[in-house]
């Protein structure tokens, strides 16, 4: 992390070089530092746009399979684990139906039929 900060500030850190090094040497070095900083900035923005894959945020949009339906809701298998779930579909699910996780409420999933 600290290395990214150093690279991002590289164009500013290289400014004093212009008073010490001849221009024909300083300009290519400065441009290389600027390109490195822009590449780092691009990588940081790309990492920020990635979809979250862990935690409760990573569950939303995941496929699941209905294991059984009871009076209190349904039980589904999602990410290889059994979860209690609430059903939000128009008709009751049957075991084996494919569903999609819409939200996570505590330790219960809210699911609806997969398209």
N, C-alpha and C positions, 0 to 999 in steps of 0.2 A: 504494500500500500504506500509506504513512504517513498519507494522508488518511483511510483507513478507521479507523486506530487513533485518530486525533484525534476522528472522529465517534463511535466507540464509547465514548470517554471523556468525551464532551460532557456527560452528566448530572452527572458529578463536577466537571468544569471550571466548570459554571454555578452551583454551590452558593454561592460567595462573592458572587454577584450579589444574593442575598437581603439582605445587609447594606448594600447601596448603593442599590438600586433599590426603589421602592415595590412592595408585594406585588401590586397590580392589574396591574402591568407585568411583574414578575418571573415570576409563575406561568405566564402564557401562553408566555413565552419558554422557560422551563424545560420545559414540556410539549412544545413544538415540538422542542426538543433531544432529549427522551426518545423521541419518535416517530421522529426521524431515526436515533437510535442503534438502536432496535428494527428499523427497516427495513434498516439496514446489517447487523445481526446475521442477519436472515432471508436476505439476499442472500449472505452468506458461507456460511451453512449449505447453501443451495441449490447453490452452486458446489462445495462439498465432496462433495455427493451425486452429481454428474455422473459418468458413465462415462468412463474414460480412453480417449482416441481416438488417442493417439500412442505410439510405442515398442512394445516387445514386449507390454506389457499391453493395448494397443489391438488387437493381432492376435487375441487369444483371443476366440472366438465369431464370428470373421469367416468369411464363406463363401469357398470356393475351388473351383477346377475342376482335376481331375486331367489333366495333360498326357500323361504316359506313366508306365509302371511298369517298373522295372528290378529287378535282383537285390538292390540295396542299399536299396531303398525306392521311393518314388514322387516325381515332380516335379509340383508344383501351381502354379497361378497365383492369387495372392492380392494384393489391392490393386494390381493391374497389374504385379506383379513375379513372377519365377520363383523358387520356393523348393524346396529338397530337403525331403522330409517322410518321416516314419515313419507307417505305417498301423496303426491300432488297431481296425479293423473285423473282423467274422467271416469275410468272404470277400474275395478280392483285388479291388481296384478296377480299373475299365476306364477308358481315356482318355475324357474327357467327363463322367465321374461328378462330381456335386456333393458336396463334403465340407465339414466345419466344422473350424476350427482349435480344438484342445482345449488345447494348451500350446505354449510356445516353449522349446526346449532349445538354447541357443547360436544357431547359424545354421540349425537344422533345426526344422521344425514337426511337431507331433504332430497328426494329423488322424483323423477318423472320419466315417462316412457321415452325410450330412445326413438329418434326418427327413423 
